Amino acid sequence: MHFLGITWNPNETLFNIGFIQIKYYNLLWITAFALGWFLMKKIFLNEKKSVEQLDSLFIYTVLSTMLGA
């Protein structure tokens, strides 16, 4: 019954820049943080809050996510 199984082993590396490898997982992390920052910036501007508060919140969010992961 081996012919019914699927071997899922895609290439993890998206592209290479010299000795640096950009992988899909890294690209998704960067995209998620960038989209989150743009959405929160829009919310902060609609609520008339300062963008400096968003910057410190973003730094704490990135650091806590990296430590938690």
C-alpha positions as CSV (number, residue, x, y, z in Angstrom):
1,M,0.0,0.0,0.0
2,H,3.0,2.3,-0.3
3,F,1.8,3.7,-3.6
4,L,-1.1,5.4,-1.8
5,G,1.2,7.4,0.4
6,I,2.3,10.9,-0.5
7,T,5.8,12.0,0.3
8,W,5.6,15.7,1.1
9,N,9.1,17.1,1.1
10,P,9.2,20.5,-0.7
11,N,12.3,22.6,-1.0
12,E,12.4,25.0,2.0
13,T,14.7,27.6,0.5
14,L,13.0,30.2,-1.6
15,F,16.2,31.8,-2.9
16,N,19.9,32.3,-1.9
17,I,21.7,35.6,-1.6
18,G,25.3,34.7,-1.2
19,F,25.5,32.8,2.1
20,I,22.0,33.9,3.3
21,Q,19.1,31.6,2.6
22,I,15.6,33.1,2.5
23,K,13.1,30.4,3.4
24,Y,9.3,30.4,3.1
25,Y,8.9,30.3,6.9
26,N,11.0,33.4,7.3
27,L,9.2,35.3,4.6
28,L,5.8,34.5,6.2
29,W,7.0,35.8,9.6
30,I,8.2,39.1,8.0
31,T,4.9,39.4,6.0
32,A,2.8,38.8,9.1
33,F,4.7,41.4,11.2
34,A,4.5,44.0,8.3
35,L,0.8,43.5,7.8
36,G,0.2,43.7,11.5
37,W,2.1,46.9,11.8
38,F,0.2,48.5,8.9
39,L,-3.2,47.4,10.2
40,M,-2.4,48.7,13.7
41,K,-1.1,52.0,12.3
42,K,-4.4,52.5,10.6
43,I,-6.3,51.7,13.8
44,F,-4.1,54.0,15.9
45,L,-4.6,56.8,13.4
46,N,-8.4,56.3,13.4
47,E,-8.4,56.3,17.2
48,K,-6.2,59.5,17.3
49,K,-3.4,57.7,19.2
50,S,0.2,58.6,18.8
51,V,2.3,56.5,16.4
52,E,5.2,56.5,19.0
53,Q,3.0,54.2,21.2
54,L,2.6,51.9,18.2
55,D,6.3,51.7,17.7
56,S,7.0,50.6,21.3
57,L,4.1,48.2,21.2
58,F,5.5,46.7,18.0
59,I,8.9,46.2,19.4
60,Y,7.5,44.5,22.5
61,T,5.3,42.3,20.3
62,V,8.2,41.2,18.1
63,L,10.5,40.5,21.0
64,S,7.8,38.5,22.9
65,T,6.9,36.5,19.8
66,M,10.5,35.6,19.2
67,L,11.1,34.6,22.8
68,G,7.8,32.7,22.9
69,A,8.4,30.8,19.7
